Amino acid sequence: MIFKDPFVEYRGVPFYSLNDTLDPDKIREHLKKIKEAGFGGVFFHAREGLATPFLSEEWFNAFSTAVKEAESLGIKIWIYDEDRWPSGTAGGLVASEKSSYAAKALIMIIDNKSFFGENTLAVFRCEYDDKILPRKCEMINRSEGSNRYIYLSFIRHVASPGDVWFSGFYYTDLLDPDVVKRFIEVAMKPYLERFREYIGNVVPGVFTDEPNIHDSRPRFPVWWKKISIPPRGSRFPIYAVPWTDRFREYFAKINGYDILEKLPELFFDIGDYVKTRYDFWKTITRLFVESFSKQIYEWCDLHKLMFTGHYLAEDDLLSQMVVGSVMPHYEYMHVPGIDHLGLQIWGSLLTAKQVSSVAEQLERKRVLSETYGCLGNYGSFEDRKWIGDFLYVLGINLLNHHLIPYSLRGRRKADYGLNIHWGQPWWRYNRYIEDYFSRLSYVLSQGGRAVEVLIIHPIYSVWGIYTPVNDKIAREINDKYLKLLKEFTKIHVDFELGDEMIIERYGDVDINFFAIGAKRYKYVILPPMINIGGRTLELLKRFNENNGVIIAIERLPEYVDGVKKEVSKELRDVIIIDKIEDLKKFFDRQDLMIKIFSDDVDGNILYHAREVDQDLVLFIVNVDREKEHYVEISVRGSYDVERWDPFTGSIFNEMSEYKEERTWIRKRLLPAHSVLFVLKPSKEIHKMIEKRFREKTLMRLSGEWQIYRKDPNMIVLDYAQVYIERDNIWSDPMPLPRIRDEYMSNNIGSKILLRYSFHIKNMPEKDLELIIEKTEVFKKLAVNGHEIDLSKPIGSWIDPVFMIYKISRDLLREGENHVEIEYVSSLEPELEPIYIRGDFGFELINNDKTPMITIEKKSVLIDHGVNLVKEGYPFYSGEISLIKRFSVEKRDGEKIILRIKGLEASLAILKINGREVNKIINRYSETDVTEYLTSGENVIELLLVSSLRNILGPLHRKDPIHTGPETFYIIDNTWSDSYILRPLGFEEISLITYEEER
């Protein structure tokens, strides 16, 4: 059965972050590990730190190695079209060819004089009001100046070389189809020419990353960087919108007028500004879609490649203006995708619904999400499941993990991970969570989503009202829209979104259903909006006449295609709902195919229903991480219900009841838990036996637990003293980032001597190990004055760059110990912590800054939970068991449940009497342990699996929602000199049973 063992196409495809000098043997080794960990392939992603020249012979040799190895392993290698991101420059190779390829913008200079020159496109003399805002403007063609007027000079801006991120050049003009054509020729065509036999099979397609019409231009919209008001320098701020040299001609051909004559209306509320702005942004979007997305899609389609990836800033209505509007681009992707960043979920509600709606409407079976970026080195299995479940319930079915680093050397380990790496203690268990998502991917890729509600996407309104000068009204439209979408999750009514550019091409009315492509909707919702497309209105009129249900929130729009119009005369039978909160009253009265009843009022119970032939798939998720919820599902029709377990591939019959011509299912969902049902048509009448149970606690497993460490304990040394040669003294200890910034970055080629210190209270019984990152910049190493031969490491740790050197006991002493390293500051001044490893316990002294080796604890008394970080294992990275003996008496027919509250680990392995019971990934879990227990004495072992977080960091900041390089290396007001570590342990473990109430 496919569900038990899905095809490789349904497995996740992580970024393989190629970030150093590429070695064919390492690539083969890495791909074997990646296959074993449950992944279906990789995106071959050039990343920051890459030392092999991008798109060189060496690069393609590495790609060839990967493709051949992948073929033998049965996995896939996807092309990634850029060096780093955003896509469009081919690592600077395209940008370097012609200055005309540079990104362009239209900037508006406000002054009391005009500016004419070779880049001037138009100048206006404007009368102004008491707010110094233009009220009437006249185009002029000569230089002049006067304090009686303000002058608006519109200048063609061209990006200049010098941007480090773009290989010393600039971002390219993706509104120019010739630039995009050249990008295809440089960045994609060579793969076709060199690997033709693998294209369409081992090499399925091309990933594009964050293409946009924003980079290397003055910032717009204001979402990215607030303009300083009052500005420094010029009296007035400078504002900008996207531009390209052929835009004037292109715009006139589509809209029938010269945009240069209307430029002030893009920025100020004068003239027909709603129509001008609407026309401008719609035309910009159309041009970007045609120039970039459509051109690449058609090239890929012609050559049997799938086009996938994601666009920049899809997450709200204003931010996505950096691509015009994101939904029209998805028409031209074989596997449309998004980006989900950080340890959060709700920021992607709109993002995921945008992409999945177009995918359903245009019958794209797979929907990708770049996921887990900015999680750092932690990312527990519950974190991954919580985020993944949220995305899958909204329509994603292909995970693109961010990321698997080729190398962890230097700054590469801080590259917006989650670092999904074989050095992670949980790597050997990774297949468990990957199997879960591959099975979900298979099931949720079948059939089509069962949705009855369509919500119009109000980007036309944002276009019509947005100005870089003041985005307040546009922001209000955005905020109300996001609130509306959240309200639908609260009332547990599923929905899809309708983009009006997509509607223009694929919209229709099918009897009393509003149709977009393959989808049919019974209800159409108009959100708070000011402007609607003419084609959308025309279809809504027909839908209205056929008794289709239209609901307008607050009011009907007042503009059609940017022109003032009384829409109420066009749509006469519309339900106006003044308050979003009143939606529940309306939908409670409707005979929806699927109804969800729950004690959840915050939108944390979400569902995804799919019609697969005659069957119905239901994926129900509780995204609340602290509260359990009770759910009652009601489905029109009679069904037998099965519960499919994505963790094991097993299938179970589920209790259900048929009444009132509907099938009813009841379920209790623990925090961050989910359930997958498959409903099969049945003519049998089911009657659910109503039983009520009372929970009874048998015992709390408190008292003494034995500690059994499976891996060596570790100490991080990330404070050091600098030897100041001119004064012949050592500085006070300071954090390494400060040393790098103050002593290394501005002293390229200079030597620097550092001293790291640790204390020993109780001498360890065995030799210790010193771990240092392999680098060309350190020249000498000494422990307590005894030089260590750098050429003779005894091995490596987690990655070949972490070299291990033995520290004999006879080099150590009680009290203070020193490790001295001489560095040479290079063009790439990287300074990383060093590590002590061995069999010891330790504690932190000197305000938690200095580690002190002590006798290791062998047991711990647990009353109200345990945190092993505070029991001598602050930096521990590995597996560690807590073991306890206890007695219990079993009664016939009694079911005994082991409940864990507040698990703090990447995951845990539960064993009872030597038998593995389950892998525990949730902070709150309940496991049936009845068959594993015996009457009398039993032994429980909870094997806690940690992560690299408490050893590789970030160690001096609380984990933010978004973890990036700055979280590791920047010392600011969020930095703590003390260590901020993730706990390792649990809050409570108890045995409970449920007794039937009589």
N, C-alpha and C positions, 0 to 999 in steps of 0.2 A: 504494500500500500504506500502511495506516494507520501501521505501524511507522516508515516513513520520515518521515512528516509527521503526527504525532498531532494529533487535534482539540484545540481550545483548552482543553477541559475537563481534559486531562491535563497541562497546563502549570502550573508553580508559581504560587502566588498570595501575594505578599508583603504585609505590612502597609505601607500608605501612611500614614506617620506625619504626621498633620496637626497641626503644632506651632507655628503662627504665624498671622498674619492671612492669611486665605485669599483668593487672587486668582484669578478664573476663567481668565484667560489663562495663568497659571502652571500651573493644574491641567491644562489642555489640553496644554500643552507637556510637562509631566511624563508624562502618560499616553502620549503618542506615544513618548517615550523608553523607557518601560516596555514597551510593545508591541515595539519594535525590539530590546530586550534579551532577548526570548524569554519573557517572562512572559505568563500567561493572564488577568491581571486583578489586582485589588487588594482588600484589606480596607480600607474607608474608616475609618481608626482615629484617633479623637481622642486626642491624646497630650500629654504634659507640654510646656508652652510655648504651647499653643493660645490665640490671642488673639481669634479669632472666637467669640462665645458659642455654646456647645454647644446644639444643638437649637433655635437661633434661626432667623429667616427667612434671615439671612446664611448660616447653616450649611446649610440645605436648598437654598439657591440654589447653594452650592458643590457639594452632592451632585448636584443636577440637572445642573450643568455636567459633572460626572464621568460621569454615566449617559449623557448624550447623546453625549459624546465617545467613551465606551466602545462604544456601539452602532455608531458609524461605524467604529471600529477593529476591531470583532469580538472584544472582550475583555469581561470581567465586572467588575462592581462589587458587592462583598459589603457588607452592613451590619455594622457593629461596634456592639454594643449599649450601650456605656458611654463615658464620658469617662475616659480612662486605664483603670484596673482596680482592684479586681475588680468584676465586673458586679453590678448590683443597686441602685444609687442613682440612675442616670441623671444623673450629674454633680452630685449633691446635690439635684436637683429633687424626687425622690421622698422622700428623707430629710427635706427641709425642710417637707413638708406636715403631718406628724403626728408627735408624739413617740412615739406607740404603734408607729410603724414602726421604731424603733431596735432594733438587735441586742440580744439578751438572753442571759444565762447564769445558771447556778446556781452560786453560790459557797459554799464551806464555810469557815466561820470557826471555828477551834479556840481555846477559851479555858477559863478556870476559872469562867466565868459564861455565862449564856445571853443572847441578844439577841432581843427581840421588837419588831416594828414593822410598818408597812404592807407592807414587802417581804419579811417573814419567811414562808417556806413551811413550815418544820418545824424543831423543836429537839429534840435528843436529849441525855439525860444518860447518860454512859458510864463504866463501870468500866474501868480500864486496867491494863496489865501493866507489868513493869519497864522496858520500852522506851517507855513512855508511849503505847502503842498501844491503842485500844479493844478490849476483848474481849467486852463485853456492853453493849448500848445499849437505852435505853427512851425512847420519845417522851414529851415533857412539853408542857404547855400553859400554863405560868406561868413567870415570871422567877425564877431562883434562881442561886446560885453557891456553890462549895465546892471546896477544894483536894483533897477526897477523890475528886472526879470530874473528867473533862473534858467540856466541853459542845460539841456540834456544832450550830452554828446555820446553817441553809441559807437563803440570802438570794437573792431574785430581783434580779439585776444588770441594769440598763438602761444602755446606752451613752449618754453625754452629749455635747452639741455641743462643738466645739473642735478636731476632728481636721483638720489642714491637708490631709491627703491626700484626705479625703472632703469637699472644698469647704467646710470649716469645720463640717461636721455630724458624721456617724457612719455606720458601715456599717449596712445594713438587715437586718431579720429575715427571712431567706429560708426559714425554717421556717413562716412564716405565709403561706398561699396568697393572702390578700388583699393582702399587700405585693407579692408576685410579680405578681399580676394588675395592680396599679397600675403596677408597673415595665413590664409589657408595654404598657400603655396610653400611658405617657409616652415610653418609649424605642424602641418598635417600631412601634406602630400608626400614627404619623404618616407613616412611610415608605410603608405600605400605602395610606394615604389620598391621598398626593401622587404616588406613582409606580406606581399600579396597573398601568398598561400595560407596565411593565418587569419587574414581579414575576414570578419564575419563569423568566425568560429572561436579560435583561441583569443583573438583580439576582437571583442564584440563592438567596441565603439570608442567615442571621444568624449571626454569630460571638459566642459568649459567652466571657468570659475570667476564669478563676479564681474563679467563685462558690464560696462556702464558708460554713461555720457557725462561723467562727473569729474573723474580724476584728472590731475594736471590742469585744472581750471580753477578760477575763483570759486569759492564755495557756494553751492546752492543745493537744495534749499537750505534754510538756516538750521535744519536739524543737526547738521554735522559740526559746525563751529559757529558760535554766535558772533555776529559782527559787533565790534566795539562801538558803542554809541555813548558819548561823542567819540568819534574816531581820533586816532593819533595822526597828525599830519593834515590831511585834507579836511576841509570844513565839514563835508558831508561823507557818509559811507559810500562805498562803491558796491554796486549790486551786479549780478550776472545771471544769465540763462544760457543753455547750451546753443551751439551754433556750428554750422559747417558751411563751406564756401558755396555749395550748390543749393543751400536751403532756400534762398530767396526765390530762385526759379522753380524749385520743387513745390514750394508753398503756393505760389501763384497758380501753378497748373492745377492744383487740387482745389484751392479755395476761391480762385478768381479775382484776387486782389493782391496788392503789393504790401507785404508785411512791414517793409521799411516805413511806410506812411503811418503805421499804427503802433510803432514801438513804444511810445510812452504809455499806452494802454496795458502793456504787459506788467507795468510796475505801479501805475497809479489808477485810481478809480475815476477815470474820465472817459468820455465817449462811449463806444460800445465795448467796454472793457471785458465783459463776461464772454461775449462771442469771440473777441480777439484772442483772449487767453485760451479759451476752449479750442479754437482752431489751431493756435500755435502748438499747444501741448499734444493735441491729437495728431497733428502732422509730424511733430518730432518723434512721437512714439511709432507712428507708421513707418517713418524713414528708418529708424533704428531697427525695427522688426525686419524690414525688407533688406536693409544693408547687411545686418549681422546675422540674426537668427535664421531667417529664411534662406539666406545664401549658404550658410554652413549646413543647415538641415538638408537642403537639396543636394549639396555636394556629398554629404555623408550617405544619404539615401541612394544616390547614384552608385556609390562604391560599397554598398552593403555594410555600412557602419551605422551604429545607433548613436544619435546625438543626445547627450545628457549633460547634467551639471546644474548650476543655479546662477541667478542674477544677484546683483548687489542690492542689499537693503530692502528686502521684500516685506518687511515686517509691519509697516503701516502705510497709510495712503499718501503721506507727504514724503517719507523717506524713499519710497519706491519711484518717485519722480526722477531719481537718478537713472532710471531706465525708461522713463516716460510713464509706463504702467506695466506691471509685470505679467498680468494674465495673458495679454495678446501674444507674448513671446512663446507661451507654452504650446500654442498650436504648432509651432515649428520645432518641437523636441520629440524624439521617439520615446524617451524616458524623461519626462519633465521632473525637475527637482527643486529643492529648497535647501537652506542652511539653517540648522538649529544650533544655537550656541549657548553654553553655560548651564549651570545647575538650576534650571527653571523650566517651566513648561508653558505658562499662559502667554508669554511673549510670542508664541508661534501659533496661536489659535487662528488668526487671520491668514498667516503665512501658509499653514498646512491646508486650510480650506480653499484658498485660492488655487493652489496647484492641483489638489485632488478633484476639485469641481471641474476644471477644464479636462483633466484626465478622464473622468467619467463621461463627460459630454462628448468628447472626441475619441473615446474608446482607446485610450492609452492604458494598457494593462498594468504597467509597472510605474511606480512613482517613487522617486529617490529622495532621501534626506541625508545631507551631510550632517553627522550627528556626533555629539560628545566633545566637540571642540570647546576649549576653555574650561575643561574640568580638572586640569592640572595632573597630578600623579595619584589622585585618589580614585574617584569614580567607582563606588562599590557596585556590586551586582544589582542591588536594589536601585541605586541611582540609574543604572543603565536600563533596567526594566521599567522603572517609573517613567523615564523620558521616552523610551521606545514604545511603551504601551500607549502613552498619550499621542504620539505621532501616528501609530498604527490605527488607533480608534478614529483618527481624523482622516485616514485615507492613504498614509504612506505604506509601502510594502517592500521597500528595498533600502536597507541600512548601508550608508557609506560612513564608516567609522573614521573619526579624526583622532589619532593617527598612529601608524606603526613606524617608529623612527628607524632608519637604517643605522644610524649612529647616535649615541647619547653624549658625544663629546661636547664639552663646553656648553654654549648657549643652546645647543640643539635639544637638550632635555627640557628646555623651558619654552618650546615652540607651540604654544596654544594647545597643549595636549588636553585630553586624556592620552597619556603615553601607554598605548596598548602594546606592551613589549614583553618578550620572553623573560626578561628580568623581573617582571612583576611576580610576586609570590602566588598570585591567583592564576597565572598563565596556564598551568597544567589543568585547571578546571574550566578554562574559557569556553571549551566546546559545549558545556552545559547550557550556558546562556545563548550561545550561537545556535544550538539546536532548537531552543525555544523560539527564537525569532525566525529561523528558517521555516519551521512548521507554520508559524503564523503567516509568514510571507506567502507560502503556498496557498493556504486557505483563503486569505484576503486578496489574492490575485485572481480568484475565480469569479465568474458571473459579473453582476453589476450591483452597485449600491442601491439599496431600497430607500429612496428619499422622496418626500412629497412636497417639500417646501423649498422655494427658490428665493433668495434674497439678492436684490439688485446691488451690484458693486458701484458705489457712488464716486468713482474716480472722475467721471465727467463733471461732477459738481466741484470737486477739488481743483480740477484744471481751470474751471470757469472763475473761481474766486481767489485762487492762490496768487500772491505776489511776494517776491523776495523782500519787499519793503515791510510787509506786515502779514504774517501767516495766521493771525488769530482766528479768523472765521473758518479758514480751511482746517485749522487744527480742531476747532469745535466739531466740524463735520466728521473728522476722523475719530475723535473721542466718542461721539455719540454712536458711530458705527461699531466701534469696538465694544461699547457697552451693550448694543443690541445683540451682537453675536454672543456675548457672555450670557445675556438674558435667556437666549434660546438653550444654552447648556443648562441653565438653572431650571427651566421648565421641562427639560429632557425631551425636546423636539429636535430631531436632526434636520439639517439643512445643507444646501449647496449654494454657491454664489454664481451670479450671472454677470459676466463682463459684457459691456455693451458693444465693444468692438467685435467680440466673439458672436454676440447676438446678431449683429448686422450681417454676419456671414452664415451663421448656422441656425438662427432663430426661426421659429414657425409656431403655428397654432394647430394642434391636433385634436379636433372636436372641442372638448372642454379642458384640454391640457395645454399648458405653455411648454413648448418644446425647444431644447437647444441640442442640436446634434442627436445623439442617441437617447437623451434623457427627456422624461415627461414629468411635469410638475403640476400638482393640484392647486397649490397656493403660491402666490407671488407677493413678496413683501417689498414695499418701497421704503427704504430707510429715510431718516431726515436728510433731504437733499434739495438742492436748488435748481439743478439742471438735469435734463433727461435727453437721451438721444431720440431723434425723430423716428428711426426704425423701431426702437424699443416701444415708443408710444403707439405706433401703428399696430404692432403685434398685441400690445395690451388692450387696445380698443377691440380687436377681434376676439381676444380671450374674454374680455368683459361681456361682449355680446353673446358669447357662448356659455354664459353663466360661470365663467372662471372666477375664482375668489382672489381679489386684490385687496391687500391691506396696506395703507399708508400710515407711517409713524409720524405723528405730529401734524403733517400737512402734505399736500401734493407739491411737486416741484413747480417753480414759476417760470422756468426757462426751458425751451426746447432747442437743442443744438445751439445754445448760447443766446437765443432770441426770446424776448419776453413773450409769454403766451399763457392764456387761461386754460391750464390743463384740466381743470374741473369740468369744463364744457366738453372735453374729449372723453374723459372717464367719469361717467355719471354714477355708476354703481360701485363705489369704492368704500370700504370700511376704514374709517379714520380712527386710529387709536392714539389718544393724546399722550398716554404714559406708557412707556415700554413695559412697565411692570404689569399692565393690564393684558398683555399677550396671553398669560396663563389662563385667564378666564375664558378667552376665546377658544384656545386649543383644547381646554378641558371638555368643551362641548362637541368637539369634532370626533368623527369616527376614524381615527388614524389607524393605519395598518398595524403599527407597533406603538404601544403605550408603556411608559416606564413610570412606576410609582416607587417613591423612595423617601426616607427620612432626610435625605440630602437636599438642602436648599441653596447650596453654593455652587452648583454645577460641577461637583466632583465625581458624580456618576455619569459616565459617558458611554454611548453605545455606537456600534457600527453594524448595520444589517446589510446582508448581501443576498440577492436572489441568484441561486445557482441551479439552473434547470428548474425542477419542482421543489428543491430544498431551499431552506432559509438558514443562513449563517448569522449568528448573533455573537458579537464580541463585546463583553461588558467590562468596564474598567472602573475601579475606584482610585482616583488620583490623589485622594486625601491621604497624606502620609502619617496622620495622627489619629484619625477616627475610622472606626468600622461603620459600615452602612448596610441597611437591609433594603433589598431591591425586590420588587414584584414586576415581572414582565408579562404583558398581555399582548398576544399576537392573534390577529383575525384568522380564523380557520382552525382545523383540527390537525394536530401534529404529534408524532412520537418525538421525544427529545433525547438527544445524546449529548454528553459532555466530553469534549475532546481535550486531552491534556497536552499542551505544546511542550512541556518539559520532558515527558516520557514517550509521547506518541501513542499513548493508550486511549481507548474509547470506553466510556461507561454509559449505562442507561441512567437517565435523570428523571426524578419524580416530576410529574406535571398534572394538571387538571384541565378538563374541558368543561366550560360553562359559558352561557350567554354567547355561543357561537365563537368563542375565543379560547385559545390555549394559554394557560397561566403557569408561570414558573416563579418560584420564590428562592431567593439566595441571600446569604449573608456574606458580605465581602469585607475582609480584614483590610487595614490600611495598606495602600499600594499593591493590592491584589487585583486579579482579573479572572475572568472565566470565559470559555469559548463553548458555545452551544451550536449544534447542528440539528435543525428541525426537519423531520421528514413527514410528508403528508400521511395521514392515517384516518381511517374511518372508525376506529375504536373510540369509545367514550372512556376517558380517564377520570377517576375520582381521587383526588389527593386526600390522604388520610390526615386530618388535622391533629397534630401532636404538639404539645408544649413541653419544653424541657427546662429544668432548673440547673444552673451550673453549681458544682460543688468542688471546692478545692481540697484535694487529698493531702498535699504537702508542698511547702516551699523548699527547694533544694538549696538551703543556706548552710552555713557552717564551714568546715575546712574542705578546701579543694586542693588537690595536688597540681603543681605546675610542671609541665614537661615541654621543654623547648626543643624544637626540631632543627633549628638553624642557629648559627653563631649569633651572639648578641653583638650590637654595633654601637659605636659612638661617632657622632658627627663633630668635626672640628672646623667651625666656620668663623671663628675669631682668631686673629693673629696680631702679633706685634711686628712692627717694621723697624729694621736696624737703620738708624739715621747716622750715616758715616761721618758727616761733618762734626757731629757732637759726640760721637762714639757712645751713643745710648740707644736703648730700645724704647719705642713708643709705648703708650698704653695699648692694651688689646682693643681692636676695633673690628667691625664687620668687614668681611672681604669685599663687598661692593664698594665700600668707602675707600679701601686701599686701592682697588682697581681704578676708581675715578680720580683719586688725589695723587697717586704715586706712579701709576702705570700708563694711563691713557695719554698723558702729555709728555711721556719720557720714552718714546719709542727707541729701542736699541739699548736702553740702560739696564744695568743689573739691579736687582732688588732682593734683599734677604728678609725672609719672614720666619717668625717663630710661633709655632702652635703649642699650646700647653694643655696637659691633663694631669689629674692627680690620681694617686693610688693610695687608698686607705688599707686595703687587704690585697697582698700580692697574689695575682692569679697563679693557679697551679701549672698552667701550660704557657707556651710561647704565645705571643699575640701576633696579629697581622696588621700591616699598615697598607691602606688602599689609597692610591693616588692616580688621578687621571693621566693617561699617557699623553704627553704633549712635548713639543720641541722647545718649549720656553723654560722648562726647569732643568737646571744643570747639576745641582748638588743636593744631596739628601743626607741628613745626619739625625740620629736619635741620641739624645743626651751626650752630644759631642762625638759619637762614634759614626763615621761615615758609612753609608749603605751604598752598595754597588747598584746603580740604576739599571745596568745592563742585565741584571740577574733577578728578574721577578720570578716568583714561584707559581704564578698562575694569574687568572683574571676573574673579575666578579661582574656578573650580569651582562657585561659588554666588554669586548677586547680592550677598550680604552681604559678600563679600570684595572690597573696593574696592582698585584698583591706582592708585598715584600714582607719577609719574616722579621719579627722583632723578638730576638731571644730574650728569655727571662733575665739573663745576666746583664742585659743592657738597661733593664728597668730598675726603678728604685721606689721605695715608699716616699710619699710626698709628691712634690712637683716634678713632672717629666716634660721634656721639650722635644719637639720635632722641628728641625730647621731645614728650610728649602730655599735654594737660590734660584731665582727666576730671571729671565731676560724678557723685558717688555717688548712685544712684537707688534706688527701692524694689526694683528687680531688679538688684542689684549684680554685673554680670557683667564679668569682666576676663580677656581672652584674649590669647594671644601675638600678636606681629606678625611679619612675614616680609620677608626681602630676597630678591629674585629677579633672576637675570641669568646672564651667561656668565662663569663663574669657577670656580676650584677653591677649596677652603678646608680648614682644619684647626681643631681645637678646642684652645685654650690655657687657661691659668689653671685647671688641674685639670679640663680638659674642660668648662668652663663658658662660655667666651667664644669665639665664632667669629672666625677670621682669614682674610680673603680672600687667596688665593695664585694662582699660575699653575696652570691646569688641566692635569692629566695627559692625554696623548693615547694612552698605551699602558701596559700593565702586564705584568710578567713573572710567569708562573704556573708554579709548581712543584707545590705541594700545595694546589691550589685557590685561590680568590680571593674576597674580600669587598670589594665596591666601597664599602661604608660606610667602610672604612679607607683608601680611595684618593682621598678628596676629595669623597665624595658621602654624607655622613652622613644628611642630611635629604631626599635626592633622592626626588621623587615623579613618576614618569613611565616612559618606555621608554628603555632604554639597550642598545646592541649591543656585544658582544664579537666581534671578527672576527679570523680567523687563516688564513694560507695554509699548506698542507701538501701533501706528495706521497704517493701510494700507488699500488701496482701491483695491478691487478685480475686475477684468474685466472678462467678460464671455469668456470661452475658454482659459484663461491664466493659465499656470502652474507655480506655485511659488515654488522655491527651497530654502531651508535653507542650507547654506554652512558654515561649520566650518573648520577653518584652525588652525593647531597647537594645537589640543586638548592634554592636559597634565593631564591624569587621567588613572586609570585602565580601566574604561569605563565611559560612561555618559548616563543618561536616559533623553531623550528629551520629554518635555510635552508642549502642547499648549492649552490654555484655559481649563486646568485641565485634558486633555486627553493625555495618553501616545502615542507618535508618533512612537518612535523607540528607540532601544538601540544603542548607537553610540560607536564603539570600535576603529575606525581608527582616526589617527591624522588629516587626511584630509577626509572630508565626504560631501556628498550632499544628502539631504532628501527631497522628495516631500511632502510639507506641505499644499498643496492647499486646501484639504478637511477639514483641521483643523482650517483654518483661517476664520475670518468673516470680512466683510467690516467695518471699524471703529477700535475701541480699541480691542487689544488682549493682552494676557499675555503669555509670554514664561518662562518656567522654565527649567534650565539645571541642573540636579542633578549629581554632580561630585562624583564619587566613588573612594576613594583613596586606598592605600595599607598599609602594615605594614612597608614599606621601611623607612619612615621618623621617625619611632618610634623605630623599632628594629634594624635598620641599614642595612649596614654599614653607619655610620654617619660622618666619617672623611676621606673618600676617594671618589674620583669620581668613579662612577660605572665602573668597568673594564669590559672587554669582558667576563672574567671568574671570578666569585665571589666565593671564598672559605673561610674556617675558618681564614686564614691569613688576609683576607680583613677586618675582624672585630677586630682581636686581636693583630696583629703584628704592632709595631710602627717602621716605617722605613722612607726612604726619600719620600715616596708617601703619608705619613700621614699628615693631616692638623689639627692643633689645633682648628680651626674654623669648624663649621658644614657645610657639603656639602650635600644639600638636593635636592630632586627631586621636580620640580615645580608642582603646582596643579592649573589648569586653562585652558586658551586658548589664541590664538593670535588674532583671529578675528571671528566674527559671522556676516553674512550678508544674506539678502534676494535677490535672483536673479531670473531672468526669461530669457527664450530664445525666441527670435523673429525670425520668418522665414524670410530669406533674399529674397527679390522680384527680 
